[in-house]
């Protein structure tokens, strides 16, 4: 396995302050995203248990379609590519459904 090469730095060796500030902001946003996803998955785990207890199927295509439409609209309002937002949510929903299937299988 090879190590990631260091990023090139401008002459003089240091990272420009603006680049450092932007990277720090990105790091903070990434941390917030991870924490938000963890909270989301805690909620969806509870939903999975409720669905299993009630005999409901792991996926709800109507709910998923509503979520995707809502997220696409939010993405457009926020200046984010709605196609990317849909792919992102679809990835998350697929993982949630897998968790719900596992929960249902364990009974």
N, C-alpha and C positions, 0 to 999 in steps of 0.2 A: 504494500500500500504506500503510495507516495504522499508526501505532505503537500499541503496547499502552498504555492509559492507566495512570498510576501507581496503585498501590493506595492507598485512603484510609488515612490515619494518624490516630490519636487526637489530640485537642487537645493541643498541646504539641509536635507534629511527629515524635516518635520512634516506633519500633516497640516495643511492650511487650516486655520481656525474655523472657517466656514464649513469645510468638509467634515471636520471633527464634530462640529455642532449638529450638522445634518445627520451624521452617522449615529450620534447619541440619541437624537430624536427617533430615528428608525429603530434603534435598539429598544427604546421605551415603548414604542408602538407595537413592536413584535412581542414584547413581554405582555402587554395588555391583551393582545390577540390571543395568546396562549391561555392567559387567565380567563378570558371570556369564553373561549372554547371549552375549557375545563368546567366552568359553571354551566354552560349549555349542555354538556354531556351528563352532568349530574342530574339535570332536569329530565333529559331524555331517558336516562336510566329509570327514573321514577315512572315516566310514561310507559316504558316497556313493561315494567312490573304490573302496572294497572291494566294495560292491554292484555297481558297474559292472564291476570286474575279474572278479567271480564270476558275472556275468550275472543278478544278482538284480534284481527290480523296484524302482523308486524308493520305493514305499510298501509298508508292511507293516501292513495293517489290524488284524491280531491284536495286534501290538505296540502300535499306537496305542490300541486299546481298553483294553489293560492299563494303559498310561500314564495314560489319562484316568481310569480307575477309581481308580488309586493317587493321582493328584493330587486328585481329588474328596475322597477320604478324608483326605488330608493337610490340605486346605482346611478341611474340617469340624472336624478336630482343632484347627486353628489359629484358628478363629473367622472364617474367610474364606468368603465366599459361594462354594459349590462350582460354581454355574452360571458365575460370573465366572471362576473358576479354569479351568473347562473351555473357556470361550471363549478365554481367554488362551493355553492350551496348544494349542488347535486352530489359532489364528493362527500360532503358532510352527511347529507341525508342517506346516502348509500351505506356509510359506516353506522349510522344510527339504526337503520333497518337490520343490518347484520347483527348488531347488539340485541335488538328486539327479538330476532329469530333465535339467538342463543338463549335469551331469557325464557322464551316460550318453550324451547326444546327441553330446558331443565325442569320445566313445570313448576 
